[in-house]
Amino acid sequence: MTDTTVATTETLRARTRAALDRIGVVLPEGAGLHARTPITGDDLFPLRASNRVDVETAITDAAQAFRTWRTTPAPVRGELVRTFGELLRTHKTDLADLITVEAGKIGSEALGEVQEMIDICDFAVGQSRQLYGRTIASERPGHRLAETWHPLGVVGVISAFNFPAAVWSWNTALALVCGDTVVWKPSELTPLISLAAAHLLDRAVAATGAPDGVHRLLLADRDAGERLVEDPRVALVSATGSTRMGREVAPRVAARFGRCLLELGGNNAAIVAPSADLDLALQAVVFSAAGTAGQRCTTLRRLIVHHDIADRLLSKLGAAYRKLPVGDPFLDTTLVGPLISATAAKRMREALEQAKAEGGKVLAGGSEVDTGTNGAYLTPAIVAMPGQTAIVREETFAPILFVLTYRTFEEALALHNDVPQGLSSSIFTRDQQEAERFVAADGSDCGIANVNIGTSGAEIGGAFGGEKETGGGRESGSDAWRGYMRRVTTTVNYSAELTLAQNVSFL
Ligand code: NAD
């Protein structure tokens, strides 16, 4: 049940300070930025923001360090990431505390985010011995045709508030073993976890003797991000955030023929078929839709449920939603923490109003929880919609689950794919044909297509990302490492003859 007692800003400040001290972070004194917490909605510490000169210096340092880092053997580069991963293990709870303070995640989800960082370090260390090229059969006698992967250069990482550390670590752990150097521009809403994570990486750099400039942190608003986007020394811009941001970033990077890796907004759906295990679907839906207060890129936003089971599922879902404890994310009993800001709460209220104007009916939630603080707490909402109206086709970054019903599988699939975004998707069914159709070429058009699990909570072993307005990037596992390297095709002639390809004769 919801407990409206929330820690005071003073208590949160002390807890934050203690975590930062244990990690060894000294806060940059000055002005320009404020660390704040969505738990009480108050400022915690003033911080010095990076200025134009800092951005220039950071890129110069990273470009300089790249000159030696690119020829450091990859398994030696892996040693840096292994050491960093060990430090993450040592400070797991401190880092999780900072994520809770700044992003408002409940304890288990904040710990999960740090675990993801540790996992990607382990993955990247293994990858450091597997940056495989290949030998290709040459059509010419006495020739060897080969493909090699080389380091790319400086990687600019721009990250969002909702995965304030994990997304950076996905990029950074892989970029570092691939021989790249990194300049990080985190969300202006989460400077403390960024300082802490970057400090631990700096410690690993010092401990392993890696070049000092392999990583630089910029604490600043979007201006610093824009300068990374414009600078031709930044070979790859890996940007995670809203589709609006991606729309601004992509053409500017393309204009200078830089490389872009975009991880943008989602509008994820789950189809619940008549054969589904409803208890399993229920648990998955509640976590995917209401977990992280609806602030994951993979949050379930659209439930497409078969007409015959809709009433049954919705009555169970409504009951589960009414029991969801909303409140201070540091309380063990809380499952839904605050929204990131009053603006996010306003957007949620406006989206609910628009949904009603478009014929929607609020079945549960959507009301304010008064904690007596400036924190923005709302109960997760379920809204039955008459169709896929304008508001359903948008990503509102808050816990609103729109419900649509269907009668035929083809109708469900058409509804599913008829949105501009293409990140994550799932189907709950025990019908094998439906499950296979959903993941087939003419099924879900998303980068992630799940069966009998929800849309959120991906493992790091798979490549992560989505299609359409989600941006097309892939990060984390599988062969995502290739995005951080450049490919070289080499033909070596070890014969005494010059043979031209395609039997061309000349001279
Ligand atoms: P946001 O777009 O407001 O900000 C993201 C980052 O981009 C911040 O660091 C910001 O300073 C920077 N930025 C904004 N405009 C910029 C510009 N013109 N040039 C350069 N940098 C710019 O996003 P947010 O509110 O922090 O995060 C929520 C959004 O991120 C949601 O849409 C969510 O779906 C998305 N997201 C996507 C993924 C994914 O992997 N697909 C992961 C996490 C979050």
Residues whose N, C-alpha, C, O or C-beta is under 5 A from the ligand:
A	BS01	NAD	I158 S159 A160 F161 K185 P186 S187 E188 D221 R222 G225 E226 T240 G241 S242 T243 M245 E248 E263 L264 G265 G266 R296 C297
